């Protein structure tokens, strides 16, 4: 990725076992922002549990990345890559709470797409109330909403999905390359 003199450089770095506690903490803090804005608290089961995050780290074909800006850790991503079908998923993606709004997410997603250029379809999920994520995936990254999971239309259980209360829905997004 080329940069202009005033533009930061975003890179991906595979997370080590020692990075995972901070990854979990940063991810939960970033995800808590929308829960607090929508519900006044992050104590309602809408933030991924350590077990959910760990299961995504350990899922078959999962790759856990630190997102770096000029070498400084500013976010993270967990992707699951299916080399046979090239139908890949973005299981977790976040920019650290203090770094949001500076274009890091857009740049990081561009780097991920370039790194997995053979991908045919990307999928991801986000809760219905996560307006910032919905805007990001649809308007910035080019995903389409393809399904809405709710109490009347429960989705398949994915390791990276939250165990949501019945009244909270999830959108499933796809991006065909």
N, C-alpha and C positions, 0 to 999 in steps of 0.2 A: 504494500500500500504506500503510495507516495504521499508526501505531506508538503504543505506550504510552510514557510517559516513560522507562522502563527498558529498552525494546526497541529493538534496532538496526534500521536501515532498509537493506534490500537492494535494490540497483538493478543494471541491466545497462548496460554501456557498450561500444560497438563498438570492438574492438581496432584500433589503427593498426599500420602496418608496424613502427614503432619499438617497439611493445609485444611483438612476437612472440618475440624472444629470451628475455625474462623469462617469457613464457607457457610456452614450451617447457621451460625450466628448472623452473618451479614445477610443471608437469604431471608431469614425469618424477620429481621428488622426491615428489610425492603418490602416484604409482603405485608407486614403489619400496617404500613401507611394507609392502604386502601381500606382495610378492615376498621381501623380507627376512624377514618373519614366517614365511612358508611354507617358503622354501628356504634361508634363512640368508644370501642374497646377492641383489643386484639385477643381477648380472653374467651372467645366464643367458638373455638375449634376451627376457625377458618385459616389458620396459619399452618403450614405443613409441619407435622410432628417430626421429631428426630428420626423416628422409625420410617416415616414416608421418605424422608430425604435420604437416609441410609439405604433403603431399598432401591432408590433410583441410582445411587452410586454403584450398587452391586448388581444391577440388572445386566443381563447378557447384552453385549455390544454397547454398553454405556461408556461414554467418554466424559470425564469431568474436567472442565476448563476454568482456569482463573482468567478473567479479562483484565488486561493490563493497559494502562494509558502511560506512555513514555516510561514503561517499566514499573509503574506503581499500580498495585492491585486495586481495581475499582469496581469489580463485579464478577459474575460467574455464570456458567452455563453447564447444563448436563444435556448431552445429546445421545440418542440411541441410533446406531447406524446399522442398517440391514444391507450388507454388501451384495446380497443376491438380488433383492428387489429394488434397492435404492429408494424405498419408502421409509424415510427417516423421521425421527421425532425429536422435537425440542421439549425435553421433559421439565427442565427448570431454566429460567433465564432471569437475571436480575442485575441491576446497577445499584451499588451501595447507596443507602439512604441519603447521604450527604453529597452524592455525585449526580443525582437525577436532574434532568433538564438541560444537559450540556451536549447532547448528541452522541453520548457514549454508546447507548443502546443501538442506535442506527448504524454507527460505524462497526460495532462488534458483530451485529447480524450480517453486515456485508462481508466481514472477514470469515464468518462461519460459512456463509454461502459459497464463497470462493474456495475455501478449504475442502468443501464437499461438493465440488462442481458436478459430479456425476449424479447427484440427487435428482430423482424424478418428482417426488412429492415430499414436502415437509408437512408434518402435523404438529399441533400444539393445542393446549387447553387453557382456559382462564375462567374464573367465576364471573357471573353476569354483572356483578357490581364493580368490577375492576375496569372502569371506564378508561383509565389511562392505558391499560394493557390493550383493551379493545381498539382504541385509537391507534396505538403503536403497531399492532399486528396488521390491522386492515389498511390504515392510511399511510403508514411509513414503510412497512415491510412487504405489503402486497398480498397478504393472506386473505382468504375469504372465509366467512362463517359458513360452515356446512351442516352444523347440527347443534341443537340446544338440548342438553340433558337436564331433566328436572324430575320431580316425583312421579309424573305421569309418563315420562320417557327416560328411564334410567339408562345411563350409558354403561358400556363395559368397564370393568374395573381395571384401570391402568396403574402401574406402580407409582407414577408421579401425580396422580389425581388426589385431591384432597378428599377425606371422608366428610362430605358436606351434610349439614342438617337438611331435612326434607324440603324446606322452603327456599333453599339456595340452589340456583341452577348453574350449569357450566356450559360454556360455548366450546365447540370443537372447531378448530380452524385448519384449513389446508392451503398450501401454496404449491401449485403445479408449476414446475420449472420449464 
